[in-house]
Amino acid sequence: MPSRPRARAQDSETLDKVREIISEQLGVDLDKVAADAKFVDLGLDSLDTVEIMMALEEQFTITLDEEGTEEINTVQEAADMIAGLK
Amino acid sequence: MSAPPLTLYKQLMREAKRFQNYNFREYAIRHVRDDFRRNAGLQGESAARELEHGRLELEKLRRMATGKHAMED
C-alpha cells in the first residue's frame, strides 16, 4: 500500500467512519467493507444507500444533495465526498 | 421494473427516526424498510396503491411527531 501524504491522515478517519456506518447498515463485520468496495458488490441497493446517506449526514452534521449522492458508488467515493465538504 | 420511490423512503425514515421511544423507533424503521422491500416489484395499480399508503403513513407519522413521541420538547 503506497504511503499517503500527511494531508490525507484526517481522511482515513472519515473513511473508517464511513466504513463503520456501511458495515452497520449491512450487519457485517467492518473488515468486510473494503475502502474500494462498490456498494453494489457489497449487496447495497438504493434503499440502503438512502439510509447510509442519512446516517452520514447525521454523523458528520452535513447536508448532502440528492444529485451528488446518486454518483456515489464506492465506499471511498462516499468518504471523499464528505472530506470535500468539511 | 420501476425504481423505488426514494424520496418517500427518505421522508418516512426521517419521521421514523424521530421517535424518542427506542421500541417505537426501531419498529417504525423496520416497518418502513420491510414494506418498501416487500413492495419493490410492484407495478401499475398495486404500486400506486402502496405509494398512496406510504404517503398516508408519512402524514400520520408527521402528526404523531408533534405529539408525545416528539424528539423536541
Backbone of each chain as nested JSON, in Angstrom:
{
  "chains": [
    {"id": "A", "residues": [
      {"number": 1, "name": "MET", "atoms": {"N": [0.85, -1.198, 0.0], "CA": [0.0, 0.0, 0.0], "C": [0.879, 1.239, 0.0]}},
      {"number": 2, "name": "PRO", "atoms": {"N": [0.668, 2.16, -0.955], "CA": [1.533, 3.346, -1.016], "C": [1.294, 4.234, 0.204]}},
      {"number": 3, "name": "SER", "atoms": {"N": [2.348, 4.897, 0.648], "CA": [2.175, 5.787, 1.804], "C": [1.494, 7.066, 1.341]}},
      {"number": 4, "name": "ARG", "atoms": {"N": [0.667, 7.593, 2.189], "CA": [-0.074, 8.786, 1.796], "C": [0.511, 10.012, 2.474]}},
      {"number": 5, "name": "PRO", "atoms": {"N": [0.468, 11.16, 1.788], "CA": [0.956, 12.4, 2.421], "C": [0.111, 12.75, 3.639]}},
      {"number": 6, "name": "ARG", "atoms": {"N": [0.653, 13.539, 4.544], "CA": [0.038, 13.837, 5.82], "C": [-1.389, 14.408, 5.686]}},
      {"number": 7, "name": "ALA", "atoms": {"N": [-1.621, 15.175, 4.629], "CA": [-2.927, 15.814, 4.456], "C": [-4.069, 14.796, 4.411]}},
      {"number": 8, "name": "ARG", "atoms": {"N": [-3.773, 13.572, 4.033], "CA": [-4.838, 12.578, 3.916], "C": [-5.111, 11.867, 5.237]}},
      {"number": 9, "name": "ALA", "atoms": {"N": [-4.266, 12.109, 6.246], "CA": [-4.413, 11.381, 7.503], "C": [-5.797, 11.574, 8.106]}},
      {"number": 10, "name": "GLN", "atoms": {"N": [-6.303, 12.797, 8.028], "CA": [-7.635, 13.038, 8.574], "C": [-8.676, 12.26, 7.777]}},
      {"number": 11, "name": "ASP", "atoms": {"N": [-8.42, 12.098, 6.493], "CA": [-9.399, 11.421, 5.658], "C": [-9.555, 9.954, 6.023]}},
      {"number": 12, "name": "SER", "atoms": {"N": [-8.517, 9.343, 6.598], "CA": [-8.66, 7.933, 6.931], "C": [-9.645, 7.776, 8.081]}},
      {"number": 13, "name": "GLU", "atoms": {"N": [-9.74, 8.83, 8.913], "CA": [-10.725, 8.809, 10.0], "C": [-12.124, 8.852, 9.405]}},
      {"number": 14, "name": "THR", "atoms": {"N": [-12.276, 9.722, 8.4], "CA": [-13.551, 9.829, 7.703], "C": [-13.895, 8.51, 7.033]}},
      {"number": 15, "name": "LEU", "atoms": {"N": [-12.892, 7.94, 6.37], "CA": [-13.103, 6.675, 5.662], "C": [-13.539, 5.581, 6.632]}},
      {"number": 16, "name": "ASP", "atoms": {"N": [-12.889, 5.516, 7.774], "CA": [-13.232, 4.475, 8.746], "C": [-14.641, 4.656, 9.293]}},
      {"number": 17, "name": "LYS", "atoms": {"N": [-15.027, 5.904, 9.483], "CA": [-16.38, 6.187, 9.966], "C": [-17.405, 5.78, 8.913]}},
      {"number": 18, "name": "VAL", "atoms": {"N": [-17.103, 6.067, 7.659], "CA": [-17.993, 5.684, 6.549], "C": [-18.103, 4.168, 6.473]}},
      {"number": 19, "name": "ARG", "atoms": {"N": [-16.963, 3.493, 6.599], "CA": [-16.961, 2.027, 6.562], "C": [-17.791, 1.464, 7.711]}},
      {"number": 20, "name": "GLU", "atoms": {"N": [-17.68, 2.129, 8.854], "CA": [-18.419, 1.68, 10.03], "C": [-19.93, 1.782, 9.808]}},
      {"number": 21, "name": "ILE", "atoms": {"N": [-20.338, 2.913, 9.265], "CA": [-21.762, 3.139, 9.006], "C": [-22.289, 2.12, 8.012]}},
      {"number": 22, "name": "ILE", "atoms": {"N": [-21.498, 1.846, 6.992], "CA": [-21.914, 0.876, 5.981], "C": [-21.956, -0.537, 6.566]}},
      {"number": 23, "name": "SER", "atoms": {"N": [-20.974, -0.868, 7.39], "CA": [-20.973, -2.211, 7.991], "C": [-22.186, -2.392, 8.898]}},
      {"number": 24, "name": "GLU", "atoms": {"N": [-22.596, -1.308, 9.574], "CA": [-23.79, -1.379, 10.41], "C": [-25.04, -1.564, 9.574]}},
      {"number": 25, "name": "GLN", "atoms": {"N": [-25.096, -0.863, 8.468], "CA": [-26.249, -0.977, 7.576], "C": [-26.37, -2.401, 7.05]}},
      {"number": 26, "name": "LEU", "atoms": {"N": [-25.229, -3.007, 6.745], "CA": [-25.213, -4.359, 6.194], "C": [-25.334, -5.416, 7.272]}},
      {"number": 27, "name": "GLY", "atoms": {"N": [-24.942, -5.048, 8.483], "CA": [-24.904, -6.03, 9.556], "C": [-23.747, -6.996, 9.386]}},
      {"number": 28, "name": "VAL", "atoms": {"N": [-22.627, -6.498, 8.846], "CA": [-21.438, -7.342, 8.695], "C": [-20.27, -6.72, 9.433]}},
      {"number": 29, "name": "ASP", "atoms": {"N": [-19.201, -7.524, 9.566], "CA": [-18.008, -7.022, 10.229], "C": [-17.356, -5.919, 9.402]}},
      {"number": 30, "name": "LEU", "atoms": {"N": [-16.725, -5.001, 10.117], "CA": [-16.062, -3.865, 9.484], "C": [-15.041, -4.294, 8.444]}},
      {"number": 31, "name": "ASP", "atoms": {"N": [-14.317, -5.392, 8.745], "CA": [-13.259, -5.79, 7.817], "C": [-13.796, -6.342, 6.504]}},
      {"number": 32, "name": "LYS", "atoms": {"N": [-15.111, -6.512, 6.415], "CA": [-15.688, -6.958, 5.154], "C": [-16.018, -5.776, 4.244]}},
      {"number": 33, "name": "VAL", "atoms": {"N": [-15.826, -4.564, 4.782], "CA": [-16.148, -3.363, 3.998], "C": [-14.851, -2.672, 3.596]}},
      {"number": 34, "name": "ALA", "atoms": {"N": [-14.316, -3.083, 2.44], "CA": [-13.072, -2.507, 1.952], "C": [-13.32, -1.097, 1.408]}},
      {"number": 35, "name": "ALA", "atoms": {"N": [-12.279, -0.277, 1.46], "CA": [-12.382, 1.107, 1.005], "C": [-12.755, 1.192, -0.471]}},
      {"number": 36, "name": "ASP", "atoms": {"N": [-12.25, 0.269, -1.274], "CA": [-12.511, 0.342, -2.707], "C": [-13.75, -0.463, -3.122]}},
      {"number": 37, "name": "ALA", "atoms": {"N": [-14.474, -0.951, -2.133], "CA": [-15.645, -1.77, -2.438], "C": [-16.763, -0.949, -3.073]}},
      {"number": 38, "name": "LYS", "atoms": {"N": [-17.384, -1.531, -4.068], "CA": [-18.552, -0.892, -4.683], "C": [-19.787, -1.258, -3.868]}},
      {"number": 39, "name": "PHE", "atoms": {"N": [-20.667, -0.298, -3.726], "CA": [-21.901, -0.529, -2.979], "C": [-22.634, -1.748, -3.517]}},
      {"number": 40, "name": "VAL", "atoms": {"N": [-22.713, -1.834, -4.819], "CA": [-23.479, -2.915, -5.438], "C": [-22.852, -4.276, -5.125]}},
      {"number": 41, "name": "ASP", "atoms": {"N": [-21.507, -4.308, -5.067], "CA": [-20.824, -5.57, -4.748], "C": [-21.009, -5.955, -3.283]}},
      {"number": 42, "name": "LEU", "atoms": {"N": [-21.218, -4.951, -2.454], "CA": [-21.46, -5.228, -1.041], "C": [-22.9, -5.69, -0.802]}},
      {"number": 43, "name": "GLY", "atoms": {"N": [-23.713, -5.591, -1.836], "CA": [-25.099, -6.007, -1.695], "C": [-26.023, -4.882, -1.253]}},
      {"number": 44, "name": "LEU", "atoms": {"N": [-25.565, -3.645, -1.409], "CA": [-26.385, -2.491, -1.031], "C": [-27.249, -2.079, -2.212]}},
      {"number": 45, "name": "ASP", "atoms": {"N": [-28.511, -1.836, -1.949], "CA": [-29.368, -1.331, -3.028], "C": [-29.672, 0.149, -2.769]}},
      {"number": 46, "name": "SER", "atoms": {"N": [-30.546, 0.7, -3.585], "CA": [-30.802, 2.146, -3.486], "C": [-31.438, 2.538, -2.148]}},
      {"number": 47, "name": "LEU", "atoms": {"N": [-32.211, 1.632, -1.565], "CA": [-32.817, 1.924, -0.259], "C": [-31.733, 1.983, 0.818]}},
      {"number": 48, "name": "ASP", "atoms": {"N": [-30.806, 1.027, 0.762], "CA": [-29.676, 1.052, 1.696], "C": [-28.9, 2.346, 1.539]}},
      {"number": 49, "name": "THR", "atoms": {"N": [-28.697, 2.755, 0.297], "CA": [-27.916, 3.959, 0.04], "C": [-28.588, 5.181, 0.661]}},
      {"number": 50, "name": "VAL", "atoms": {"N": [-29.915, 5.251, 0.574], "CA": [-30.635, 6.354, 1.217], "C": [-30.33, 6.362, 2.718]}},
      {"number": 51, "name": "GLU", "atoms": {"N": [-30.418, 5.193, 3.345], "CA": [-30.182, 5.127, 4.792], "C": [-28.739, 5.474, 5.135]}},
      {"number": 52, "name": "ILE", "atoms": {"N": [-27.818, 5.007, 4.324], "CA": [-26.407, 5.305, 4.562], "C": [-26.152, 6.798, 4.444]}},
      {"number": 53, "name": "MET", "atoms": {"N": [-26.712, 7.425, 3.421], "CA": [-26.522, 8.873, 3.253], "C": [-27.118, 9.628, 4.437]}},
      {"number": 54, "name": "MET", "atoms": {"N": [-28.273, 9.17, 4.92], "CA": [-28.875, 9.817, 6.091], "C": [-27.979, 9.661, 7.319]}},
      {"number": 55, "name": "ALA", "atoms": {"N": [-27.418, 8.459, 7.484], "CA": [-26.528, 8.219, 8.621], "C": [-25.274, 9.075, 8.51]}},
      {"number": 56, "name": "LEU", "atoms": {"N": [-24.767, 9.251, 7.299], "CA": [-23.59, 10.092, 7.093], "C": [-23.909, 11.553, 7.408]}},
      {"number": 57, "name": "GLU", "atoms": {"N": [-25.086, 12.007, 6.996], "CA": [-25.499, 13.385, 7.287], "C": [-25.542, 13.613, 8.789]}},
      {"number": 58, "name": "GLU", "atoms": {"N": [-26.053, 12.625, 9.493], "CA": [-26.171, 12.736, 10.944], "C": [-24.792, 12.698, 11.607]}},
      {"number": 59, "name": "GLN", "atoms": {"N": [-23.978, 11.751, 11.172], "CA": [-22.657, 11.542, 11.76], "C": [-21.759, 12.769, 11.587]}},
      {"number": 60, "name": "PHE", "atoms": {"N": [-21.794, 13.364, 10.386], "CA": [-20.87, 14.455, 10.084], "C": [-21.524, 15.823, 10.124]}},
      {"number": 61, "name": "THR", "atoms": {"N": [-22.789, 15.856, 10.499], "CA": [-23.565, 17.095, 10.554], "C": [-23.437, 17.897, 9.263]}},
      {"number": 62, "name": "ILE", "atoms": {"N": [-23.806, 17.264, 8.181], "CA": [-23.774, 17.894, 6.877], "C": [-25.088, 17.627, 6.171]}},
      {"number": 63, "name": "THR", "atoms": {"N": [-25.302, 18.33, 5.071], "CA": [-26.457, 18.047, 4.232], "C": [-25.943, 17.624, 2.862]}},
      {"number": 64, "name": "LEU", "atoms": {"N": [-26.408, 16.496, 2.411], "CA": [-25.977, 16.007, 1.106], "C": [-27.089, 16.235, 0.1]}},
      {"number": 65, "name": "ASP", "atoms": {"N": [-26.726, 16.773, -1.057], "CA": [-27.783, 16.961, -2.04], "C": [-27.964, 15.654, -2.809]}},
      {"number": 66, "name": "GLU", "atoms": {"N": [-29.19, 15.375, -3.175], "CA": [-29.524, 14.064, -3.721], "C": [-28.815, 13.746, -5.022]}},
      {"number": 67, "name": "GLU", "atoms": {"N": [-28.611, 14.779, -5.835], "CA": [-27.928, 14.536, -7.112], "C": [-26.511, 14.052, -6.876]}},
      {"number": 68, "name": "GLY", "atoms": {"N": [-25.85, 14.659, -5.902], "CA": [-24.473, 14.281, -5.592], "C": [-24.395, 12.843, -5.108]}},
      {"number": 69, "name": "THR", "atoms": {"N": [-25.375, 12.442, -4.305], "CA": [-25.314, 11.107, -3.738], "C": [-25.579, 10.031, -4.785]}},
      {"number": 70, "name": "GLU", "atoms": {"N": [-26.241, 10.406, -5.857], "CA": [-26.501, 9.422, -6.912], "C": [-25.215, 8.977, -7.592]}},
      {"number": 71, "name": "GLU", "atoms": {"N": [-24.165, 9.798, -7.484], "CA": [-22.909, 9.461, -8.146], "C": [-21.955, 8.714, -7.233]}},
      {"number": 72, "name": "ILE", "atoms": {"N": [-22.378, 8.424, -6.038], "CA": [-21.521, 7.706, -5.094], "C": [-21.732, 6.217, -5.286]}},
      {"number": 73, "name": "ASN", "atoms": {"N": [-20.684, 5.531, -5.715], "CA": [-20.808, 4.097, -5.976], "C": [-19.887, 3.229, -5.136]}},
      {"number": 74, "name": "THR", "atoms": {"N": [-18.861, 3.873, -4.522], "CA": [-17.935, 3.102, -3.693], "C": [-17.813, 3.743, -2.313]}},
      {"number": 75, "name": "VAL", "atoms": {"N": [-17.246, 2.973, -1.393], "CA": [-17.008, 3.442, -0.039], "C": [-16.087, 4.667, -0.061]}},
      {"number": 76, "name": "GLN", "atoms": {"N": [-15.022, 4.536, -0.841], "CA": [-14.037, 5.628, -0.926], "C": [-14.674, 6.904, -1.466]}},
      {"number": 77, "name": "GLU", "atoms": {"N": [-15.542, 6.771, -2.454], "CA": [-16.209, 7.952, -3.022], "C": [-17.068, 8.657, -1.981]}},
      {"number": 78, "name": "ALA", "atoms": {"N": [-17.72, 7.887, -1.134], "CA": [-18.527, 8.482, -0.071], "C": [-17.627, 9.264, 0.892]}},
      {"number": 79, "name": "ALA", "atoms": {"N": [-16.502, 8.669, 1.258], "CA": [-15.563, 9.325, 2.17], "C": [-14.981, 10.586, 1.534]}},
      {"number": 80, "name": "ASP", "atoms": {"N": [-14.636, 10.504, 0.255], "CA": [-14.081, 11.667, -0.453], "C": [-15.085, 12.804, -0.496]}},
      {"number": 81, "name": "MET", "atoms": {"N": [-16.347, 12.452, -0.731], "CA": [-17.394, 13.464, -0.807], "C": [-17.503, 14.211, 0.526]}},
      {"number": 82, "name": "ILE", "atoms": {"N": [-17.473, 13.445, 1.602], "CA": [-17.576, 14.061, 2.924], "C": [-16.347, 14.89, 3.238]}},
      {"number": 83, "name": "ALA", "atoms": {"N": [-15.179, 14.351, 2.919], "CA": [-13.938, 15.083, 3.167], "C": [-13.951, 16.406, 2.411]}},
      {"number": 84, "name": "GLY", "atoms": {"N": [-14.558, 16.406, 1.247], "CA": [-14.648, 17.62, 0.458], "C": [-15.59, 18.654, 1.033]}},
      {"number": 85, "name": "LEU", "atoms": {"N": [-16.489, 18.21, 1.91], "CA": [-17.478, 19.126, 2.489], "C": [-17.031, 19.711, 3.816]}},
      {"number": 86, "name": "LYS", "atoms": {"N": [-16.002, 19.101, 4.387], "CA": [-15.602, 19.544, 5.74], "C": [-14.709, 20.782, 5.691]}}
    ]},
    {"id": "B", "residues": [
      {"number": 1, "name": "MET", "atoms": {"N": [-39.351, -2.951, -14.543], "CA": [-39.228, -2.811, -13.08], "C": [-39.017, -1.349, -12.756]}},
      {"number": 2, "name": "SER", "atoms": {"N": [-39.896, -0.777, -11.989], "CA": [-39.759, 0.654, -11.704], "C": [-38.879, 0.876, -10.483]}},
      {"number": 3, "name": "ALA", "atoms": {"N": [-38.219, 2.026, -10.455], "CA": [-37.334, 2.356, -9.343], "C": [-38.17, 2.649, -8.1]}},
      {"number": 4, "name": "PRO", "atoms": {"N": [-37.634, 2.313, -6.926], "CA": [-38.379, 2.599, -5.693], "C": [-38.473, 4.099, -5.453]}},
      {"number": 5, "name": "PRO", "atoms": {"N": [-39.555, 4.551, -4.819], "CA": [-39.709, 5.976, -4.528], "C": [-38.774, 6.388, -3.389]}},
      {"number": 6, "name": "LEU", "atoms": {"N": [-37.564, 6.805, -3.749], "CA": [-36.533, 7.045, -2.755], "C": [-36.817, 8.253, -1.874]}},
      {"number": 7, "name": "THR", "atoms": {"N": [-37.416, 9.28, -2.451], "CA": [-37.715, 10.466, -1.653], "C": [-38.713, 10.145, -0.563]}},
      {"number": 8, "name": "LEU", "atoms": {"N": [-39.745, 9.356, -0.915], "CA": [-40.741, 8.963, 0.081], "C": [-40.08, 8.11, 1.163]}},
      {"number": 9, "name": "TYR", "atoms": {"N": [-39.176, 7.235, 0.744], "CA": [-38.442, 6.383, 1.679], "C": [-37.669, 7.23, 2.669]}},
      {"number": 10, "name": "LYS", "atoms": {"N": [-36.968, 8.213, 2.132], "CA": [-36.173, 9.093, 2.98], "C": [-37.066, 9.861, 3.956]}},
      {"number": 11, "name": "GLN", "atoms": {"N": [-38.17, 10.377, 3.459], "CA": [-39.085, 11.135, 4.313], "C": [-39.648, 10.259, 5.418]}},
      {"number": 12, "name": "LEU", "atoms": {"N": [-40.042, 9.04, 5.073], "CA": [-40.577, 8.12, 6.073], "C": [-39.508, 7.756, 7.1]}},
      {"number": 13, "name": "MET", "atoms": {"N": [-38.297, 7.532, 6.634], "CA": [-37.205, 7.189, 7.537], "C": [-36.917, 8.345, 8.497]}},
      {"number": 14, "name": "ARG", "atoms": {"N": [-36.963, 9.561, 7.972], "CA": [-36.741, 10.726, 8.828], "C": [-37.746, 10.755, 9.972]}},
      {"number": 15, "name": "GLU", "atoms": {"N": [-39.007, 10.538, 9.635], "CA": [-40.05, 10.578, 10.662], "C": [-39.906, 9.423, 11.635]}},
      {"number": 16, "name": "ALA", "atoms": {"N": [-39.595, 8.235, 11.091], "CA": [-39.45, 7.056, 11.948], "C": [-38.344, 7.264, 12.971]}},
      {"number": 17, "name": "LYS", "atoms": {"N": [-37.27, 7.913, 12.547], "CA": [-36.12, 8.118, 13.436], "C": [-36.388, 9.162, 14.508]}},
      {"number": 18, "name": "ARG", "atoms": {"N": [-37.484, 9.882, 14.385], "CA": [-37.76, 10.938, 15.355], "C": [-38.365, 10.425, 16.653]}},
      {"number": 19, "name": "PHE", "atoms": {"N": [-38.826, 9.183, 16.648], "CA": [-39.421, 8.654, 17.868], "C": [-38.398, 8.625, 18.987]}},
      {"number": 20, "name": "GLN", "atoms": {"N": [-38.791, 9.154, 20.118], "CA": [-37.912, 9.153, 21.271], "C": [-37.797, 7.754, 21.859]}},
      {"number": 21, "name": "ASN", "atoms": {"N": [-38.947, 7.067, 21.869], "CA": [-39.009, 5.736, 22.457], "C": [-38.28, 4.75, 21.568]}},
      {"number": 22, "name": "TYR", "atoms": {"N": [-37.303, 4.036, 22.134], "CA": [-36.47, 3.116, 21.355], "C": [-37.308, 2.088, 20.606]}},
      {"number": 23, "name": "ASN", "atoms": {"N": [-38.288, 1.485, 21.296], "CA": [-39.077, 0.423, 20.672], "C": [-39.929, 0.942, 19.518]}},
      {"number": 24, "name": "PHE", "atoms": {"N": [-40.563, 2.103, 19.728], "CA": [-41.357, 2.703, 18.657], "C": [-40.469, 3.003, 17.46]}},
      {"number": 25, "name": "ARG", "atoms": {"N": [-39.298, 3.56, 17.768], "CA": [-38.385, 3.981, 16.709], "C": [-37.936, 2.777, 15.885]}},
      {"number": 26, "name": "GLU", "atoms": {"N": [-37.481, 1.737, 16.588], "CA": [-36.984, 0.554, 15.878], "C": [-38.092, -0.11, 15.077]}},
      {"number": 27, "name": "TYR", "atoms": {"N": [-39.284, -0.156, 15.667], "CA": [-40.419, -0.763, 14.966], "C": [-40.75, 0.02, 13.699]}},
      {"number": 28, "name": "ALA", "atoms": {"N": [-40.828, 1.33, 13.823], "CA": [-41.168, 2.178, 12.681], "C": [-40.135, 2.042, 11.561]}},
      {"number": 29, "name": "ILE", "atoms": {"N": [-38.856, 2.067, 11.945], "CA": [-37.791, 1.946, 10.938], "C": [-37.887, 0.612, 10.212]}},
      {"number": 30, "name": "ARG", "atoms": {"N": [-38.04, -0.447, 11.004], "CA": [-38.122, -1.785, 10.403], "C": [-39.353, -1.91, 9.518]}},
      {"number": 31, "name": "HIS", "atoms": {"N": [-40.453, -1.314, 9.975], "CA": [-41.708, -1.363, 9.234], "C": [-41.569, -0.7, 7.868]}},
      {"number": 32, "name": "VAL", "atoms": {"N": [-40.989, 0.472, 7.832], "CA": [-40.776, 1.183, 6.566], "C": [-39.872, 0.358, 5.647]}},
      {"number": 33, "name": "ARG", "atoms": {"N": [-38.782, -0.129, 6.235], "CA": [-37.812, -0.897, 5.459], "C": [-38.477, -2.144, 4.863]}},
      {"number": 34, "name": "ASP", "atoms": {"N": [-39.165, -2.891, 5.69], "CA": [-39.801, -4.131, 5.235], "C": [-40.866, -3.881, 4.167]}},
      {"number": 35, "name": "ASP", "atoms": {"N": [-41.676, -2.854, 4.381], "CA": [-42.737, -2.538, 3.423], "C": [-42.165, -2.204, 2.05]}},
      {"number": 36, "name": "PHE", "atoms": {"N": [-41.15, -1.363, 2.024], "CA": [-40.569, -0.97, 0.745], "C": [-39.934, -2.157, 0.037]}},
      {"number": 37, "name": "ARG", "atoms": {"N": [-39.285, -3.009, 0.799], "CA": [-38.634, -4.169, 0.168], "C": [-39.668, -5.153, -0.34]}},
      {"number": 38, "name": "ARG", "atoms": {"N": [-40.717, -5.339, 0.433], "CA": [-41.755, -6.28, 0.018], "C": [-42.464, -5.799, -1.238]}},
      {"number": 39, "name": "ASN", "atoms": {"N": [-42.656, -4.49, -1.341], "CA": [-43.403, -3.933, -2.473], "C": [-42.533, -3.561, -3.66]}},
      {"number": 40, "name": "ALA", "atoms": {"N": [-41.243, -3.913, -3.583], "CA": [-40.283, -3.469, -4.587], "C": [-40.68, -3.828, -6.018]}},
      {"number": 41, "name": "GLY", "atoms": {"N": [-41.243, -4.988, -6.237], "CA": [-41.524, -5.432, -7.59], "C": [-42.846, -4.975, -8.152]}},
      {"number": 42, "name": "LEU", "atoms": {"N": [-43.62, -4.245, -7.389], "CA": [-44.965, -3.868, -7.821], "C": [-44.967, -2.882, -8.983]}},
      {"number": 43, "name": "GLN", "atoms": {"N": [-46.013, -3.027, -9.8], "CA": [-46.162, -2.091, -10.925], "C": [-47.604, -1.615, -10.966]}},
      {"number": 44, "name": "GLY", "atoms": {"N": [-47.837, -0.632, -11.787], "CA": [-49.207, -0.202, -12.092], "C": [-50.047, 0.15, -10.89]}},
      {"number": 45, "name": "GLU", "atoms": {"N": [-51.243, -0.39, -10.862], "CA": [-52.222, -0.036, -9.832], "C": [-51.792, -0.403, -8.428]}},
      {"number": 46, "name": "SER", "atoms": {"N": [-51.251, -1.601, -8.264], "CA": [-50.853, -2.006, -6.915], "C": [-49.693, -1.15, -6.424]}},
      {"number": 47, "name": "ALA", "atoms": {"N": [-48.816, -0.765, -7.34], "CA": [-47.716, 0.124, -6.967], "C": [-48.269, 1.479, -6.526]}},
      {"number": 48, "name": "ALA", "atoms": {"N": [-49.226, 1.991, -7.294], "CA": [-49.835, 3.285, -6.972], "C": [-50.537, 3.225, -5.626]}},
      {"number": 49, "name": "ARG", "atoms": {"N": [-51.166, 2.1, -5.355], "CA": [-51.885, 1.931, -4.105], "C": [-50.925, 1.94, -2.91]}},
      {"number": 50, "name": "GLU", "atoms": {"N": [-49.833, 1.219, -3.057], "CA": [-48.854, 1.175, -1.98], "C": [-48.183, 2.521, -1.776]}},
      {"number": 51, "name": "LEU", "atoms": {"N": [-47.981, 3.211, -2.877], "CA": [-47.378, 4.551, -2.809], "C": [-48.285, 5.486, -2.007]}},
      {"number": 52, "name": "GLU", "atoms": {"N": [-49.579, 5.389, -2.285], "CA": [-50.544, 6.228, -1.564], "C": [-50.564, 5.849, -0.087]}},
      {"number": 53, "name": "HIS", "atoms": {"N": [-50.486, 4.547, 0.173], "CA": [-50.423, 4.066, 1.55], "C": [-49.215, 4.655, 2.266]}},
      {"number": 54, "name": "GLY", "atoms": {"N": [-48.101, 4.668, 1.557], "CA": [-46.871, 5.237, 2.107], "C": [-47.025, 6.711, 2.425]}},
      {"number": 55, "name": "ARG", "atoms": {"N": [-47.678, 7.43, 1.534], "CA": [-47.875, 8.876, 1.759], "C": [-48.771, 9.125, 2.966]}},
      {"number": 56, "name": "LEU", "atoms": {"N": [-49.794, 8.291, 3.119], "CA": [-50.682, 8.427, 4.273], "C": [-49.917, 8.122, 5.561]}},
      {"number": 57, "name": "GLU", "atoms": {"N": [-49.054, 7.115, 5.507], "CA": [-48.221, 6.773, 6.661], "C": [-47.337, 7.951, 7.04]}},
      {"number": 58, "name": "LEU", "atoms": {"N": [-46.8, 8.593, 6.024], "CA": [-45.929, 9.745, 6.262], "C": [-46.693, 10.856, 6.972]}},
      {"number": 59, "name": "GLU", "atoms": {"N": [-47.891, 11.121, 6.497], "CA": [-48.704, 12.166, 7.142], "C": [-49.021, 11.806, 8.575]}},
      {"number": 60, "name": "LYS", "atoms": {"N": [-49.323, 10.516, 8.783], "CA": [-49.632, 10.048, 10.135], "C": [-48.438, 10.228, 11.062]}},
      {"number": 61, "name": "LEU", "atoms": {"N": [-47.278, 9.82, 10.584], "CA": [-46.061, 9.947, 11.392], "C": [-45.753, 11.407, 11.699]}},
      {"number": 62, "name": "ARG", "atoms": {"N": [-45.962, 12.255, 10.718], "CA": [-45.682, 13.677, 10.93], "C": [-46.602, 14.252, 11.996]}},
      {"number": 63, "name": "ARG", "atoms": {"N": [-47.861, 13.816, 11.986], "CA": [-48.787, 14.305, 13.021], "C": [-48.358, 13.788, 14.382]}},
      {"number": 64, "name": "MET", "atoms": {"N": [-47.92, 12.514, 14.434], "CA": [-47.508, 11.926, 15.701], "C": [-46.28, 12.62, 16.255]}},
      {"number": 65, "name": "ALA", "atoms": {"N": [-45.406, 13.031, 15.368], "CA": [-44.135, 13.605, 15.814], "C": [-44.345, 14.892, 16.586]}},
      {"number": 66, "name": "THR", "atoms": {"N": [-45.496, 15.511, 16.412], "CA": [-45.741, 16.744, 17.159], "C": [-46.419, 16.445, 18.49]}},
      {"number": 67, "name": "GLY", "atoms": {"N": [-46.647, 15.173, 18.733], "CA": [-47.325, 14.772, 19.982], "C": [-46.333, 14.248, 20.995]}},
      {"number": 68, "name": "LYS", "atoms": {"N": [-46.761, 13.286, 21.767], "CA": [-45.93, 12.859, 22.899], "C": [-44.702, 12.075, 22.486]}},
      {"number": 69, "name": "HIS", "atoms": {"N": [-44.618, 11.64, 21.229], "CA": [-43.452, 10.887, 20.799], "C": [-42.401, 11.784, 20.165]}},
      {"number": 70, "name": "ALA", "atoms": {"N": [-42.621, 13.087, 20.273], "CA": [-41.736, 14.016, 19.587], "C": [-40.315, 13.984, 20.153]}},
      {"number": 71, "name": "MET", "atoms": {"N": [-39.362, 14.269, 19.294], "CA": [-37.969, 14.385, 19.718], "C": [-37.763, 15.671, 20.492]}},
      {"number": 72, "name": "GLU", "atoms": {"N": [-38.393, 16.731, 19.961], "CA": [-38.19, 18.032, 20.594], "C": [-39.188, 18.204, 21.724]}},
      {"number": 73, "name": "ASP", "atoms": {"N": [-38.812, 18.983, 22.709], "CA": [-39.729, 19.246, 23.835], "C": [-40.73, 20.336, 23.501]}}
    ]}
  ]
}
